[in-house]
Amino acid sequence: MTEAGSCSVVISGDFDDLRPVHFRFFDEASKSGELYALLWSDDAIQKVTGKPPKFPLEERCYLLESIRYIHKVIIIDNVNADVLPDGLEFKPAIWIVDEQNDNENKKAFCKSRGLKYHVLKNDKISRFPEYNPALVKTASSRKKVIVTGCYDWFHSGHVRFFEEVSALGDLYVCIGSDKNIEMLKGPGHPMFPQRERLFVCQSIRYVTQALISTGSGWLDAEQEMRRLKPDIYAVNEDGDKPEKRDFCRKNHIEYVILKRLPRPGLPRRQSTILRGF
């Protein structure tokens, strides 16, 4: 979060196939001011890289707009990777890049325009915060809603699920521990460690708090639910399990099953299939 009247910070790129380190990049960049993401169109990516994006423009935009660190997403068609386009609706003060995209051309452009230029080092954005299991205190009068899952390869389907569930109340996301996910899904899972998956979920603006489940099996968040005392436990059709139903019935928690539907106009995504990218 940034204070009113803070300077405008710009980042620019295709923002295709986001990984946890990208969310850390957004987090660190936003600490310098209001963060504007210049999102390259599909045609622009084709021209710059010589190949189409893995995810279409509308899907990339939807995911970026869900991230709490990003103030606004602006789509651009005419792209030169080493300069910022003219005629932006805001006046940028700082251009922030990661080490992979740092070069002298960008630095020279910023100098010629009187802009600050800042490079976020890999060792900084690859460090994820320590996990604090304490429940956040809110003044909200809304119901508490909990969801559970792996959230390993984060995609637009997860965002849509969080968006829908957050309409029911304050959303608490319990992610499976590395140990439990490996037990349930086998060797090679999860792809990303629990601290990184936690950070990604907490980065989504629909989420009140993300937690790491301490139990095992399909009801691995039992202890977290006993602490949180949710009003609602929401699952999608794939996540509906007898153990969850029985727990909710015994503890007087409303059990809500949502259909696994993408946002209108976007393709349906599954983490298992995306691992093939």
C-alpha positions, 0 to 999 in steps of 0.5 A, spaced: 500 500 500 502 507 498 500 513 501 496 518 497 500 523 493 506 518 492 510 518 486 508 513 480 512 507 479 512 503 472 514 496 470 513 494 463 513 487 460 509 481 457 507 478 464 506 471 461 506 465 466 507 468 472 511 465 478 512 466 485 518 471 484 514 475 480 509 477 485 515 478 490 517 483 484 511 487 484 511 487 492 518 490 492 516 495 486 510 497 489 514 500 496 516 505 491 509 508 490 503 507 486 505 501 481 503 501 474 504 495 470 504 496 462 502 490 459 504 488 452 498 486 447 499 479 444 501 482 437 506 486 441 509 480 444 509 476 438 513 482 435 518 483 440 519 475 442 518 472 435 513 468 439 506 468 442 504 468 449 502 462 453 496 466 456 492 471 452 491 478 453 485 478 457 487 472 462 494 476 463 490 482 464 485 479 469 490 476 473 495 482 474 489 486 476 487 481 482 494 483 485 494 487 491 500 491 489 498 493 482 495 500 482 493 499 475 494 495 469 495 499 462 495 495 455 500 497 450 501 495 443 507 499 440 512 496 444 520 498 444 522 494 450 528 499 452 523 505 452 517 507 455 511 509 450 509 517 450 502 519 451 501 515 458 495 517 462 500 518 468 507 521 469 512 516 471 517 518 476 521 511 477 522 505 472 523 499 476 526 492 472 529 486 475 536 484 473 534 480 467 531 486 464 536 491 466 541 494 460 544 501 459 539 503 454 533 503 459 538 507 464 540 512 458 532 513 456 531 514 464 536 519 464 534 523 458 527 523 461 529 525 468 526 519 470 529 515 476 531 508 474 531 502 479 534 495 478 531 490 483 536 484 485 535 477 484 537 476 491 532 481 494 526 478 490 527 471 491 527 472 499 520 470 501 517 473 508 517 468 514 510 465 516 506 468 521 500 463 523 497 468 528 490 470 525 489 477 523 485 482 527 479 485 523 473 490 524 469 486 519 462 484 520 462 480 514 462 472 515 468 468 515 469 464 509 475 459 508 478 455 502 483 450 502 488 447 496 494 446 494 495 453 489 501 450 486 501 453 479 497 459 480 492 461 474 486 465 473 482 459 475 484 460 482 483 468 482 476 467 479 475 462 485 477 467 490 473 472 487 467 468 487 468 466 494 470 473 497 463 475 495 460 470 501 465 474 506 472 475 508 476 470 505 481 465 509 485 461 504 489 455 507 494 452 503 497 445 504 503 444 507 509 441 502 509 434 506 501 433 505 501 435 498 507 430 496 503 425 500 496 426 496 499 428 489 506 424 489 513 425 488 514 432 484 509 435 488 508 441 490 512 445 484 513 451 489 514 451 496 509 452 501 512 459 503 512 461 496 505 459 495 502 462 501 505 469 498 502 468 492 495 467 495 496 473 500 498 477 494 491 477 491 486 482 493 480 478 494 484 474 500 483 477 507 489 472 510 493 466 507 495 460 512 499 454 512 495 448 514 498 444 519 494 437 518 494 431 513 489 428 508 484 432 505 482 435 512 489 438 513 486 445 515 482 442 521 486 445 526 486 452 522 478 452 522 478 450 529 482 457 531 478 461 525 471 458 527 469 460 520 461 461 518 462 458 511 467 452 508 467 453 500 470 448 495 469 447 488 466 441 485 473 437 485 475 439 492 468 436 495 470 430 499 466 426 505 471 428 510 469 436 509 462 435 509 462 431 515 466 436 519 462 442 517 456 438 519 458 436 526 461 443 527 455 447 524 459 450 518 455 452 512 458 447 506 458 451 499 460 447 493 461 452 487 462 450 480 469 450 477 467 455 472 472 460 469 471 468 468 466 469 462 471 469 456 477 466 459 479 458 458 478 453 463 485 452 467 488 446 471 495 446 474 496 439 472 495 441 465 499 447 466 505 443 469 506 441 461 508 448 459 
